Amino acid sequence: MSKGLRTVVYDFLCEQLLTGELRAGSRVCELTVAKQTGVSRSPVREAIGQLRSEGVLDHVPGYGAFVKSPSRDELDEAFQVREWLECEAIHALASMRIRPSLDKARMVLDKMQDMLRADRGVSSEQEITSETYDLLERLDRDFHAAMLHAAGNRRVVKIINDNRLLIHATACRPRPLTYERLGEIFADHDVILRTVERGEAEKARELMLEHVRWAHVESMRVYDKLAMLAEEDEHPADVARRLEQSARRASM
C-alpha cells in the first residue's frame, strides 16, 4: 500500500474538517472520499483508521466512520492542551540562543494585513462574513503551525493539530466577530512574533496564553449557547449547521 496515497487522503480529510465541510456527526463514506481524491478505497480505509486512532473519528458498527462529536468536557480539554503545550513551545522557541527562520510566520502575517486592507472600507463594528471567517481560520492555523514547527518538537505539533481538528469539528466559532476584533486578533499575532524575535520568552508565553485563552472562553460560550438551542439528540455542531442553512435560505 502506498503511504503517499494514504497521506493524500489523510490531508484531504483534515482539510475537510478544518474548513467545516466535515463536522461533528458527519459520516465519512469511503466510496465518496475515494471518488473525491481519485484513489482506491484501500488508502481511504487506512487514512480513516489513522484518524480513528487519533480520536478524531468514531466507528459505528454497521454504519461506518463518523466525525467524533466532542462533549463539552472534551472541547474544554482540547483547549487546555493547546494552552499547556503551545504556550510552552513558544517559550522554548523564544528561549533559543539561535532561532530558526520565522519568515514563514511573517509571510502569514503579511497575508493577514492584506486581508484587512481589502476590507478597509467596512465598518469596524460590522460582523465579518463567513468567507472572511474561513480565511481567518486558515491564516490563523498557518501562523500557529509555522511557530510550532519553528519550535522544533514534531510530537507537540501533531498533538496540537489533532486537538484543532476536534475543536473545528464542533463548529463553535466565536461570534459575533467584528472587523475591529479581527484587527485585534491580527495585532496579537504580530506582537507574539515580535516578542519571540526579541527573545522575551516569559512575555511570549504570557501573550500566547492570553491569545489562546480568549478563543477557549469564547468557543465554550458558543458551545453552551448552541447546546441550549439543541433539540433531542442534537449536538451543538448540528445546531450550527441548521442555523447556517436557515441563514443561507433567508438570504436567497
C-alpha positions as CSV (number, residue, x, y, z in Angstrom):
1,M,0.0,0.0,0.0
2,S,1.4,3.4,-0.9
3,K,2.0,5.5,2.1
4,G,1.8,8.5,-0.2
5,L,-1.8,7.8,-1.2
6,R,-2.8,7.4,2.4
7,T,-1.2,10.7,3.2
8,V,-3.1,12.4,0.4
9,V,-6.4,11.1,1.7
10,Y,-5.5,11.9,5.3
11,D,-4.6,15.5,4.4
12,F,-7.8,15.8,2.4
13,L,-9.9,14.7,5.3
14,C,-8.1,17.0,7.7
15,E,-8.7,19.9,5.3
16,Q,-12.4,19.0,5.2
17,L,-12.5,19.1,9.0
18,L,-10.7,22.4,9.3
19,T,-12.9,24.1,6.7
20,G,-16.1,22.8,8.2
21,E,-17.0,20.5,5.2
22,L,-16.9,17.7,7.8
23,R,-18.3,18.4,11.2
24,A,-19.2,16.6,14.4
25,G,-21.6,13.7,13.5
26,S,-20.8,13.8,9.7
27,R,-20.5,10.4,8.1
28,V,-17.2,9.7,6.3
29,C,-18.1,7.5,3.3
30,E,-15.2,5.5,2.0
31,L,-16.6,5.4,-1.6
32,T,-17.3,9.2,-1.7
33,V,-13.8,10.1,-0.4
34,A,-12.2,7.7,-2.9
35,K,-14.0,9.4,-5.7
36,Q,-13.1,12.9,-4.3
37,T,-9.4,12.1,-4.0
38,G,-9.1,9.8,-7.1
39,V,-7.7,6.9,-5.2
40,S,-8.8,3.3,-4.4
41,R,-10.7,2.5,-1.2
42,S,-7.7,0.9,0.5
43,P,-5.7,4.1,1.2
44,V,-9.0,5.8,2.2
45,R,-9.6,3.0,4.7
46,E,-6.1,3.4,6.1
47,A,-6.5,7.2,6.4
48,I,-9.8,6.8,8.2
49,G,-8.2,4.3,10.5
50,Q,-5.4,6.7,11.3
51,L,-8.0,9.4,12.2
52,R,-9.9,6.9,14.4
53,S,-6.7,6.1,16.3
54,E,-6.1,9.8,16.8
55,G,-9.6,10.2,18.3
56,V,-11.0,12.4,15.5
57,L,-13.3,9.8,14.0
58,D,-15.6,7.2,15.7
59,H,-16.6,3.8,14.2
60,V,-20.2,2.9,14.4
61,P,-20.7,-0.8,13.7
62,G,-22.9,-1.4,10.7
63,Y,-22.7,2.3,9.6
64,G,-19.0,3.2,9.2
65,A,-16.9,6.2,10.3
66,F,-18.3,9.4,11.7
67,V,-16.6,12.6,12.9
68,K,-16.4,12.5,16.6
69,S,-19.0,14.6,18.4
70,P,-16.9,16.1,21.3
71,S,-18.6,16.6,24.6
72,R,-18.3,19.9,26.4
73,D,-15.6,18.4,28.6
74,E,-13.7,17.1,25.6
75,L,-13.8,20.5,23.9
76,D,-12.6,22.1,27.1
77,E,-9.8,19.6,27.4
78,A,-8.7,20.2,23.8
79,F,-8.2,23.9,24.5
80,Q,-6.4,23.1,27.8
81,V,-4.0,21.0,25.8
82,R,-3.4,23.9,23.5
83,E,-2.8,26.3,26.4
84,W,-0.3,24.0,28.1
85,L,1.7,22.8,25.1
86,E,1.5,25.7,22.7
87,C,2.5,28.3,25.3
88,E,5.5,26.2,26.5
89,A,6.5,25.6,22.8
90,I,6.5,29.4,22.2
91,H,8.5,29.9,25.4
92,A,11.1,27.3,24.2
93,L,11.3,29.0,20.8
94,A,11.9,32.4,22.3
95,S,14.5,31.0,24.6
96,M,16.6,29.6,21.8
97,R,20.0,31.3,21.5
98,I,19.9,30.7,17.8
99,R,16.3,30.6,16.5
100,P,15.3,29.1,13.1
101,S,13.9,31.4,10.5
102,L,10.4,32.8,11.3
103,D,9.9,34.1,7.7
104,K,7.0,31.7,7.1
105,A,5.1,33.1,10.1
106,R,5.9,36.7,8.9
107,M,4.6,35.8,5.5
108,V,1.3,34.7,7.0
109,L,1.1,38.0,8.9
110,D,1.6,39.9,5.7
111,K,-1.4,38.0,4.2
112,M,-3.4,38.9,7.3
113,Q,-2.6,42.6,6.7
114,D,-3.6,42.2,3.0
115,M,-6.9,40.8,4.2
116,L,-7.5,43.8,6.4
117,R,-6.6,46.2,3.7
118,A,-9.0,44.5,1.3
119,D,-11.9,45.3,3.7
120,R,-10.7,48.8,4.7
121,G,-14.0,50.5,3.8
122,V,-16.1,48.2,6.0
123,S,-17.4,49.5,9.3
124,S,-15.3,48.3,12.3
125,E,-18.5,47.3,14.1
126,Q,-19.7,45.1,11.2
127,E,-19.6,41.3,11.7
128,I,-17.2,39.5,9.3
129,T,-18.7,37.3,6.6
130,S,-18.5,33.5,6.6
131,E,-15.9,33.7,3.7
132,T,-13.7,36.1,5.7
133,Y,-14.0,33.8,8.7
134,D,-12.9,30.8,6.6
135,L,-9.8,32.8,5.5
136,L,-9.2,33.9,9.1
137,E,-9.2,30.4,10.4
138,R,-6.8,29.2,7.6
139,L,-4.4,32.1,8.2
140,D,-4.6,31.6,12.0
141,R,-3.9,27.9,11.6
142,D,-0.9,28.6,9.3
143,F,0.6,31.1,11.7
144,H,0.4,28.9,14.7
145,A,1.7,25.9,12.7
146,A,4.7,28.0,11.5
147,M,5.6,29.0,15.0
148,L,5.2,25.4,16.3
149,H,7.3,24.0,13.5
150,A,10.0,26.5,14.3
151,A,10.0,25.4,17.9
152,G,11.1,22.0,16.6
153,N,9.0,19.5,18.5
154,R,7.1,17.4,16.0
155,R,5.2,15.5,18.7
156,V,3.8,18.7,20.1
157,V,2.9,19.9,16.6
158,K,1.0,16.6,16.0
159,I,-0.9,16.7,19.3
160,I,-2.0,20.3,18.8
161,N,-3.0,19.7,15.2
162,D,-5.2,16.7,16.4
163,N,-6.8,19.0,19.0
164,R,-7.5,21.7,16.5
165,L,-9.3,19.1,14.3
166,L,-11.6,18.3,17.3
167,I,-12.2,22.0,18.0
168,H,-13.1,22.8,14.5
169,A,-15.5,19.8,14.3
170,T,-17.7,21.4,16.9
171,A,-18.3,24.4,14.7
172,C,-18.2,26.6,17.8
173,R,-16.7,29.7,16.2
174,P,-16.5,32.7,18.5
175,R,-19.3,35.1,17.4
176,P,-20.1,37.8,16.8
177,L,-16.7,38.6,15.4
178,T,-16.4,42.2,14.1
179,Y,-13.8,43.7,11.8
180,E,-12.5,45.6,14.9
181,R,-11.9,42.3,16.7
182,L,-10.4,40.8,13.6
183,G,-7.8,43.6,13.6
184,E,-7.0,42.9,17.3
185,I,-6.5,39.2,16.5
186,F,-4.0,40.0,13.8
187,A,-2.3,42.5,16.1
188,D,-2.0,39.8,18.7
189,H,-0.1,37.6,16.2
190,D,2.2,40.4,15.3
191,V,3.1,41.2,18.9
192,I,3.7,37.5,19.7
193,L,6.0,37.1,16.7
194,R,8.0,40.3,17.6
195,T,8.3,39.2,21.2
196,V,9.7,35.8,20.2
197,E,12.1,37.5,17.8
198,R,13.4,39.6,20.7
199,G,13.9,36.5,22.8
200,E,11.4,37.6,25.5
201,A,10.4,34.1,26.5
202,E,8.3,34.8,29.5
203,K,6.4,37.6,27.8
204,A,5.9,35.4,24.7
205,R,4.4,32.7,26.8
206,E,2.1,35.1,28.6
207,L,0.9,36.7,25.3
208,M,0.2,33.3,23.7
209,L,-1.7,32.2,26.8
210,E,-4.0,35.2,26.6
211,H,-4.5,34.7,22.8
212,V,-5.4,31.0,23.1
213,R,-7.5,31.5,26.2
214,W,-9.7,34.1,24.5
215,A,-10.5,31.5,21.8
216,H,-11.1,28.9,24.6
217,V,-13.5,31.1,26.6
218,E,-15.4,32.3,23.5
219,S,-15.7,28.8,22.0
220,M,-17.1,27.4,25.3
221,R,-19.6,30.3,25.4
222,V,-20.8,29.5,21.8
223,Y,-20.9,25.8,22.6
224,D,-23.2,26.4,25.6
225,K,-25.4,28.8,23.6
226,L,-25.8,26.2,20.8
227,A,-26.4,23.5,23.3
228,M,-29.4,25.5,24.8
229,L,-30.9,25.6,21.3
230,A,-30.3,21.9,20.6
231,E,-33.3,19.6,20.1
232,E,-33.3,16.0,21.4
233,D,-30.1,14.1,20.4
234,E,-28.7,17.1,18.7
235,H,-25.0,18.1,19.1
236,P,-24.1,21.9,19.1
237,A,-22.5,21.3,15.7
238,D,-25.9,20.1,14.3
239,V,-27.4,23.3,15.6
240,A,-24.7,25.4,14.0
241,R,-25.3,23.6,10.7
242,R,-29.0,24.1,10.9
243,L,-28.7,27.8,11.7
244,E,-26.3,28.3,8.8
245,Q,-28.6,26.6,6.4
246,S,-31.5,28.8,7.6
247,A,-29.4,31.9,7.1
248,R,-28.5,30.9,3.6
249,R,-32.1,30.2,2.6
250,A,-33.1,33.6,4.1
251,S,-30.5,35.4,2.0
252,M,-31.7,33.9,-1.3
